[in-house]
Amino acid sequence: MAVIFSFFLLVIFGDDALLKLNRVKRERNILIKKNEELARENNSMYTEIGRLKHDPEYIENVARRELGMIGKNEIIFKIEKKTDSGAAGEKK
């Protein structure tokens, strides 16, 4: 009876069935982790979308940081630093 059962398993699963099964399990685990990572990324994006729609302070922060915008009545002063080589040349 055990011989027949073993033969039956061999016919159904083949010689390298355990190797294939382990490979498929690894691939599944990789896909599960990738799916979880994408779900976290989606949640983060939904949160940012909500803030961009409803949070004026966040919108202002993004506009300043990413677009270089300034508010009304604000003035930007750009200060250029002199290099050491230029200063040394002036002393002579």
N, C-alpha and C positions, 0 to 999 in steps of 0.2 A: 504494500500500500504506500509506503514512504517513497519507494522508487517511482511509482506512478505519479505521485504528487510532485516530486522533484523534477521529473520529466515534464510535467504540465507547467511548472513554473519556468523551466528553461525555454519551453516553446513560446510561452507568452512574453517573457521579459527579455530573452536573448542573452547572449554571452556578456555583453558589457552594459547591462541594464543599470547596475548600481552606479557605474561611472556616469552614465547619462542622467540618472536621477540626481546625483550629487551636483552635477553641472547645472541642471535646471533649478535646483534649490538655491545655488549660489547666485544665479542670474535673477531669480525671484527676489532674493534678499537685497541685491543691488538696486533693483527697480523699486522696491519698497522704500529704501533709504532715499533714493532720488525723488520719489513721489512726496515723501515727508518734507524734504528740503524745498521742493517747489510749492508745497502747501504753505510752509512758513513764509516763503517769499511773497506768495499771493496775499497772505494776511497782512504783511508789512505794506504792500502796495495799496490794499484797500484802506488801511489806516491813513496812509499819506493822502490818498484821494479824498477821504473824509475831511482831513485837516485843510487841504487845499480848497475845498468847497465851503467850509464853515468857520475857519479860524483866521481872522484878519492878521493877527500878529505873526502867524506862521507864514502866511502869504508874503508879508512884508520881508520877513527874514529870508525867504527863498529868493525874492526879487533882488534883495541887496547882495546876497551871497553868489547867486548864479548868474544874474544879469547885470550886476554892477550898478543898480539903480540907487538913487538917493531920494530923500524926502524933500518936501517943500521947505524953502528957506534954509537949506543945508548947502554948505560950500565945501568943496573938496580941495585940500591943499596937497600938492605933490611935492615932496622934498627929495631932491636927488643928493645922494652922498657922493662926496669927492673921493676918488681913489687915492691911495697912498703914493703911487707913482706920479700922479699929477701934482700933488702937494709938494713932493720932494723936488720936482722940476721947477716949481715956482720960487723956491728958496734960493736957488743959485743966482 
